[in-house]
Amino acid sequence: MSMLAVNYTTLRNNLKDYCDTVTDNDETVIVTRKDEKNVVIISLSEYNRLMKAARNAEYLAMIDRSMAQLESGKGQQHELIEVDDE
């Protein structure tokens, strides 16, 4: 995946072309603005991929914390609840 940088005015004047470039060519567009208030344009599929990766990282971190608690003796043992199939 490559990255383009464009100023706000150029983007505004060519928005359709930049949106097509993002979606058709898997590009990332950085919109440069005054006072370092830059933004990034990515495709929805890339956004979804990034969000999934973030959720997975959070889940793995939770598992790591749980494992550390168990290893330090902070776990609790419970009886399993069995459900009768009727």
Number of C-alpha atoms within 10 A of each C-alpha: 7 9 13 14 13 15 14 17 12 12 18 12 10 11 13 11 10 20 18 13 17 22 16 10 12 16 20 21 22 18 19 18 13 8 6 7 8 14 11 12 17 17 19 11 11 15 12 11 12 12 12 12 12 12 12 12 12 12 12 12 12 12 12 12 12 14 14 13 12 12 10 9 9 10 12 6 5 6 5 6 6 6 6 5 4 3
